[in-house]
Amino acid sequence: MKVLIIGGGASGMIAALTASEQPDNEIILLERQARMARKLLATGNGRCNLTNQNLSAEHYHGQQPQFCRYALREFGVEDTLAYFRSLGLLTVTENSGRIYPRSDSANSVADVLRLPLEQRKNVTIVTGAEVTKLKRKNGEFYATAGETVYHADRVIVCAGGCAGGKLGGTDLGYKLLSSFGHTKTKLRPSLVQLRTDMTFVRSLKGVRCEAEVRHAGRTRTGEIQFTDYGVSGPVIFEISAYAVPEENLVIDFLPELTQEEITQMLTLRCRSMPELKAEDLLTGMLHNRLGRTVLRSAGISLEQPCGGLNDLNRIVKQIKQFALRVLGAMGMDGAQVTAGGIRTEEFDETTMESRLCRGLYAAGEVLDIDGDCGGYNLQWAWSSGRLAGQLRSVK
């Protein structure tokens, strides 16, 4: 059987490896860029957070988030780790549950997928091949890439999403699947930085801290990083797809302490060192620049002696409820993942085959499934790509 796979990213590579396990299959993998797995190489700041020990369907989103359940059951975390170990990859698991290659390099993940693909005699890899047209005639598929037309009995579309345009993000997959009658949901950037009002935080560029963040009805705890345009970091990425412009992002810089506990600490410091300047009041509790920013936002003069601070409640409130007005999310080019995609109701969740066209499959980010920050999106790529690569069909 001739199998055509469009897209040489995470889901496309594992789909090709899976399909190649059947020796009678002839696989052609088409990648529009000069090399495969370019976006994969950038994940996790180049470390590649390939999955998460805390995998569950609750970490996924879309109009039908339950669509991912079957694929994640069939090829979950342990299956994924065993599979990659069989390819020669060693991994480490952090306390947070995030799993990385032991080499701490995304190249290791890309290479253990690429090397067997290049060695298998029933796999042909073609890079620099952008498929601009896909059609079916007399039961056979025809894909046009440049001057070449490829034909196949089965097609798996793994072309990814719009996010990360500089790394190869594209709307190609949506267009190809739309030509068969498929429809897509609204697309939004996800796992992306947020732009905020900079009135008080302009001096905080580069400062990182652990905090609790509330926005748009969602609460997340984790690392936040201040930038020259707003905020970034894992905790921000997790709520970015639901960012509401003009609504406040509320930060609790000390979520492990109650207001009463913080008040007691500040009261003790003021009494024991009444001549201490206010700019040093939060030393040891918050990053120095962050502490001064909190004080300014509370209307406190940094030169004022701590012994003269009569209203500590204003300071405590700013520590526990620091509000930043959200201006919006950064664009698709800066996003790691596309929220939204081709409607999953148009595919069979047990095979990844189109309900509209027999023999047409899709996997990965091109579908309307996106995950939280922490390796969940790559796990979806592995699980859905593995399932699609089995080329099963529901009779």
Secondary structure by P-SEA (a helix, b strand, c coil): cbbbbccccaaaaaaaaaaaccccbbbbbbbccccccccccccccccccccccccccccccccccccaaaaaaaccaaaaaaaaaaaccccccccccccccccccaaaaaaaaaaaaaacccbbbbcccccccccccccbbbbbcccbbbbccbbbbcccccccccccccaaaaaaaaaacccccbbbbccbbbbcccccccccccbbbbbbbbccccccccbbbbcccccccaaaaaacccccccccccccccccccaaaaaaaaaaaaaacccccccccccccccaaaaaaaaaaacccccccccccccaaaaaaaaacbbbbbccccccccccccccccccccccccccccccccccccccccccccccccaaaaaaaaaaaaaaaaccccc
